[in-house]
Amino acid sequence: MKTELNLTLIARGCAITGDMVVDHGISFFGLLDGGIISTQGLLHIGEGGLVKGSAQGEHVRIDGRVEGDVHARGSLEINGQVSGDIFYSGTIRLGPRASLNGTLKRVARMLTIEADSTPDEGPIAGPRLDDVKGLERAESNVTELSRAKA
């Protein structure tokens, strides 16, 4: 059985307005005016990349800038800048160039990636801890987001 590697690359010079949701890994070097969710794999904000919204993923590595909350279910590595709160449930590593302007909170695994949005509310916001207590995490949140909007 052959294993496929699914990875989306957003290069420098690419600007996106709106939210991004992928069910695989993503390496982002452009400008995103909105939130980004990667339900599986690595969410990488590369050097020079800027996300003006929340960043949520299984494994998160930030070498660029995030102006919003960061949610990591597994590992989190920061070598860039984060202006927002950081919610993590696995391991965290801060590199020598890490710059944080917000709070660090260790939370239960199920509270780190659930999206809290309806079609009329605009961008996908990070989870509110009091809103998601008791929810079970599905295998892929892409399906859950589709169900929530239906």
C-alpha positions in Angstrom: 0.0 0.0 0.0 1.4 3.3 -1.1 1.2 6.3 1.3 0.5 9.6 -0.2 1.9 12.9 1.2 -0.7 15.6 1.0 0.7 19.1 1.5 -0.5 22.5 0.3 2.1 25.2 -0.3 1.2 28.8 -0.3 4.1 30.8 -1.7 5.4 34.3 -1.0 3.5 36.9 -3.0 0.1 35.1 -2.5 -2.5 37.1 -0.6 -5.7 35.4 0.6 -8.7 37.0 2.2 -11.0 34.6 4.1 -10.6 31.5 6.2 -8.7 28.4 5.1 -9.5 24.8 6.2 -7.4 21.9 5.0 -7.5 18.2 6.1 -3.8 17.7 5.5 -0.5 19.6 6.0 0.1 23.2 4.8 3.2 25.4 4.5 2.2 29.0 4.3 4.6 31.8 3.3 2.0 34.4 2.0 -0.4 36.8 3.6 -3.7 35.5 5.0 -6.4 37.9 6.2 -8.4 35.3 8.1 -8.0 32.1 10.1 -6.3 28.9 9.1 -7.2 25.4 10.3 -5.2 22.2 9.4 -7.0 19.2 10.9 -4.1 16.7 10.3 -0.4 17.0 9.6 1.8 20.0 10.0 0.6 23.6 9.9 3.7 25.6 9.1 3.7 29.4 9.0 7.0 30.0 7.2 9.4 32.8 7.5 7.8 35.9 5.9 4.3 34.4 6.2 1.6 36.4 8.0 -1.7 35.2 9.3 -4.1 37.9 10.6 -6.5 35.5 12.4 -6.3 32.3 14.4 -4.1 29.4 13.5 -5.2 25.9 14.5 -3.6 22.5 13.8 -2.4 19.1 15.0 1.3 20.0 14.8 2.0 23.8 14.5 5.3 25.5 13.6 5.5 29.2 13.4 8.5 30.8 11.8 6.6 33.9 10.5 3.9 36.0 12.2 0.5 35.2 13.6 -1.7 38.1 14.7 -4.4 36.0 16.5 -4.8 33.0 18.8 -2.8 29.8 18.1 -4.3 26.3 19.0 -2.1 23.2 18.8 -3.4 19.7 19.6 0.0 18.0 19.3 3.4 19.7 19.2 3.9 23.5 18.9 7.2 25.1 17.9 7.5 28.9 17.8 10.5 30.6 16.1 8.5 33.6 15.0 6.1 36.1 16.4 2.6 35.5 18.0 0.3 38.3 19.0 -2.5 36.4 20.7 -3.2 33.6 23.2 -1.6 30.2 22.8 -3.6 27.1 23.6 -1.7 23.8 23.5 -2.2 20.2 24.7 1.0 18.5 23.7 4.6 19.7 23.7 5.8 23.3 23.2 9.2 24.6 22.1 10.2 28.2 21.9 13.1 29.0 19.7 15.7 31.7 20.1 13.7 34.1 17.9 10.4 33.5 19.5 8.3 36.6 20.4 5.1 36.2 22.3 2.5 38.8 23.1 -0.3 36.9 24.9 -0.9 34.1 27.3 0.1 30.5 27.2 -2.5 28.0 28.3 -2.3 24.2 28.5 -5.7 22.7 27.8 -7.3 19.3 27.3 -6.8 17.9 23.8 -10.5 18.2 22.7 -10.5 21.9 23.5 -7.9 23.0 21.1 -9.3 22.8 17.5 -13.1 22.9 17.5 -14.3 25.7 15.3 -16.9 28.0 16.7 -18.6 29.7 13.8 -21.9 29.8 11.8 -22.2 31.2 8.3 -23.6 34.5 9.6 -20.8 35.1 12.1 -18.0 35.7 9.7 -14.5 34.2 10.2 -13.9 31.0 12.1 -13.0 32.0 15.6 -10.9 30.0 18.1 -12.8 27.9 20.5 -14.4 29.4 23.6 -13.5 26.9 26.4 -17.0 27.2 28.0 -18.7 26.5 24.7 -17.0 23.2 23.9 -16.9 21.4 27.2 -18.2 17.9 26.8 -17.9 17.8 23.0 -16.2 14.9 21.5 -13.7 15.5 18.8 -14.5 13.9 15.4 -11.8 12.3 13.2 -11.8 15.3 10.8 -13.1 18.7 11.6 -13.7 19.5 7.9 -16.8 17.3 8.1 -17.8 18.9 11.4 -17.5 22.4 9.9 -19.7 21.3 6.9 -22.3 19.9 9.3 -22.3 23.1 11.4 -22.9 25.3 8.3 -25.7 23.0 7.0 
